[in-house]
């Protein structure tokens, strides 16, 4: 099991370096594919993956990415309202075929998976995005690794004893500190290539710290959904890791966190 997980992890890292490094249409298309698979995994857990409500969700996710590609983000609110109206129409005119939970899940999934993950592409598209995008991985995977190591060595106080008994407060703090240090080191190495950022060391350090806090919420949120529906993994697509949502659960939160943290810090620096 360990060997399978290690090999899969190495392959994922190589693919990430190639796809994220390339950016552009390749990253955009990959992000859409990953979003749709992740959305299908979530809908399958909620048992709406093949329902009409589920297909409305898939369509809304594709429409959202269309707006991002053509830089028409001002219509995202309109799309959200239209999606909700269509889902509520299904709920009303086909009553009682759909339960309230099925309709709300279809709507929730679009934002939880597609919209949140889209910020991976949006960060890559920023000025200096070819560097800044790696902060998403540093804050996500760096936090996970640091939290695990610190938790194993120093963990005494449970962070969420019912939901995740092995996670500790000490580990959570260690994860944030570890991610912040990685962000700082990244800026030390590549800060000169990010000329338009006023203070890259502060920006990268603080952004990774903020994203690390939020990434742990994302990890626990994914665990909570699995616990509520009594499943171990969302899928089996990635050998040794489970499904897309099992591997990218924290990244769903770190991607938008990095995007908005950088935007906010850039404004503060002006």
N, C-alpha and C positions, 0 to 999 in steps of 0.2 A: 504493500500500500504506500509506504514511504517513497519507494523508488518511482512508482507511478506518479505520485504527487510531485516529486522533484523534477521528473522529466517534463511533465505538463507545465510546471512553473517556469522552467527554462525556456520552453517553446513560447509561452505567453510573453515572457520578457523580450525575446528576440522579435516576435511579431509586433509588440508595442513599440520597440525602437524603430523598426522599419516603417510601420504605418503612421505613428505619431510624428516621427522624424520627417516623413514625406509630407504630411499634412494635406491640404487641398482636397480635391475630389476623392482621393483614396481614403483619407480619414473620415470625410463626410459620409461616404457610402458605408464604411465599416461601422460608424456610429449609428447609422440608421439600422443596419442589420442587427447589431448587438441590442439596440433598443427594442426592435420588434421581437427578437427571441426572448429578451427579458420580460417584455410585456406578455408574451404568450405563456411564459412560466408562471407569472403572477396570476394571470387569468385562469390557468389550469388549476392552480391551487384553489381559486375561488369558484371553479366550475363554470366559467363563462367564456372559455377559450374558443368554443365553436358556436356560440350563440350570436344572434344579431347584435346584441349590445356589445359583445366583444369585437365584432367587426367594425362597429362604429368607432370603438377605441383605436383599432389599428388604423382606420382611415384618418382619424383625427391626428394621430401621431405622424403619419406621412404628410398630412397637410401642414402640420406645424414645421416639419423639417423643410417643406417647400418654402414656407415663409422665411425661414432662416437662410436658406440658400439664395433666395432672391432679395434678401435684406429688406423684408417687409414686416419687421418685428412689431410695427404699430398695429398690425391686424391680429396679434396673438389674443388680445382680449376678446375681439369679435369672434375668433375661432372658438375660444373657450365657451362663450355664451351659446354659440350655434351648436356646439357639441352637446352641451347640457340640455338645450331645447330638444334636440333630436332624441336623446336618451330618455328624457321625460315624456316625449310623445310616445315612444315605444312602451314605456311604463303605463301610460294612461290608456292608450288605444288597444293594447293587448293584455290589459289587466284581466285576470291575475297571473298571467304567464310568468312575468318577471317579479322577483322580490326586490324590495328596496335595496338590500345589500348588493344585489347583482348590478343594479344601475349605478349605485355610488362607487362600486369597485371599478366598473368600466371607466368612469370619469376620473377617479383617483389615479388609476394606473397610468393614464396618459402623462400626468404631471410627475408622479413618483418615478417613473422609468424614463420615458422619452424626453420630457422637458429637462429634468435634472441632468441626465447624461449628455444632453446636447451641449452643455457648457464645456465639455472636453474639447469639442470642435471650436466653440466660441473663444475659449482661452487661446487655443492654437492660432486663431485668426487675429488676435490682438497684436499691437505693435510689440515686437520682441517676443511674440507668442511661441516661436521656436525654442525659446529658453524657458519662458514662464510656464508652459504647459507641463513641464516635468515636476513642477511644484505639486501638482495634483497627485502624482504617483509618490513623491517623497512624503507628503503629508498623510497619504492613505496607507501605503505599504510600510513606510518608515514608522508610523504610529503603531501599527499592528505589531511589528517586530519588537520595537522598544517596549511597548506595553507588556508583551509576553515575557520578555527577558526580565524586566524590572518586577513584574508580578511574581515570577517564579522565585526570584531572589528575596524580595522584600514584602510581597503581598500578604497582608494580614486582615485588612478590613474589606468586606465584600462591597462591590459597587452596586450590583443588582442581584442579590442572593437568590431570588425566585427565578428570574429570567435567565441569568448566566452566572451560576455559582462560582465558576473559576476566575471570573474577572474581579480585580481588586481596585480599590481607590488608588493605592500606590502605583499599580500598573497603569492606570488611566493617566495619572500625573506624569509618570515616566514616558508614556506614549507622546504626550504633548511636548514635553521637554526634548525628547529624542527627535521629533519631527521639526521642532524649532531649530535645533542644532544642525540638522541636515539642511534646512532652508538657509541658515547662515553660511554654512560651508559651501553650499551651491553658489551663493552670491559672491563669496570670496573668490571662487574659481572663475565664475562667468559674469561677474558684475560689470566689468568693463565693456562687455558686449551689449549691455542693456543701457545704452547712453541716455535715453530720454527719461529714465526713472531716476528721480532726484537722489534717493538713498537706497540702492538695491539691497544692501544688507539688512536694513530695517524692514523694508517691504517684504522681502522673501522670508525673513525670520518670523515676523508677525503674521503674515498670511498663512504660513505653515502651521503656526501655533493655533490660530483660529480654526483652520480647516481640520486639524487633528482633534480638537474638541468635538466638532460637529461630526467628524467621521465616526467617532465612537457611538454617537447617538444613532447614526445610520446603521452601524453594525448591530446594535441592540434592537433597532426597529425591525430589521430583517429577521432577527431571531424571534422577536415577539410574534410576527406573522406566522412563522413556522410553528412556534409553540401552540398558537391558537388553533392551528389546523392540523396539529400532530403529524408533522412531516420532518424528516431529517434534512433533506436537501430539496432545492427547487427543481433540480433536474440532474442529468448524468452526462451532459454534453462535454464537460471538461474532466477527463479521468483524474480521480483523486481529489478533485475540488468541488464537484457537484455541477450545478448549473451556472448560467450567466449571473444570476442574482446572488448566488453564493460567493462568487469571486469579485463582483463589482458592487456589492452592497454598500460599502463605505465610500466608494468612489462616486456613487450617485450623489453623495452629500459634499464630498470634498471639491468636486468640479465647480459647482456654483459658488461654494464658499471661497475658493481661490479667485474666481472671476470677480466677485463683488468686493472682496477684501483688497484686491489690487486696484480696482476702480476707486474705492473709498480712500485708500492710502495715497493714491496719485492726486486726488483732489485736495487732501489734507496737506500735501507737500507743496502745493502751489501757493 
